[in-house]
Amino acid sequence: MTQGVRSMQKSLKIIFSLLIIVNTAYALDVVQLAKELNLQAGTKASIQWRRVFSSPRHMKRYKIDHLDEKTRASLEKYLVQHAADSDQPIVPGL
């Protein structure tokens, strides 16, 4: 193997490791993930959030299609629990 190939493999391993760390961090802090994706729970009713997560087209629009299933489920749960029509609504912009 040439030095260039080894260097590239090492770089890819580092990038892959960083992606795993970032994805894990997202799973641990759903509120921060929602903020980073510019998703505000109070902007939609709970049924609208469920519709977003049930449609591949909508998930792609909101850039949540690339998240792993566990993270998506956590994010959906958070957004539905704090939707505009929920018992614990979050006011948009706070």
FENSUL-V628725 format. One record per pair of residues at least 12 apart in sequence whose C-alpha atoms are under 8 Angstrom apart, sorted by sequence separation. I is the first residue (numbers start at 0). J is the second residue. D is the distance in whole Angstrom. If there is no record, write none. Layout:
{{I/J/D} {I/J/D}}
This chain:
{{38/61/8} {52/75/7} {36/61/7} {36/62/7} {49/75/7} {36/63/8} {48/75/7} {48/78/7} {49/79/7} {48/79/6} {45/78/7} {46/79/8} {45/79/5} {48/82/8} {44/79/8} {45/80/7} {40/77/8} {41/78/8} {45/82/5} {40/78/5} {44/82/5} {45/83/7} {39/78/8} {40/79/7} {43/82/6} {44/83/5} {45/84/6} {41/81/6} {42/82/7} {43/83/6} {44/84/5} {45/85/7} {29/70/8} {33/74/7} {40/81/5} {41/82/5} {42/83/6} {43/84/8} {44/85/8} {32/74/8} {40/82/5} {41/83/4} {26/69/7} {40/83/7} {41/84/8} {22/66/8} {26/70/5} {29/73/7} {30/74/8} {25/70/7} {29/74/6} {26/73/7} {30/77/8} {41/88/6} {29/77/7} {40/88/8} {41/89/5} {40/89/6} {41/90/6} {42/91/6} {39/89/8} {41/91/5} {40/91/7} {39/91/6} {39/92/7}}
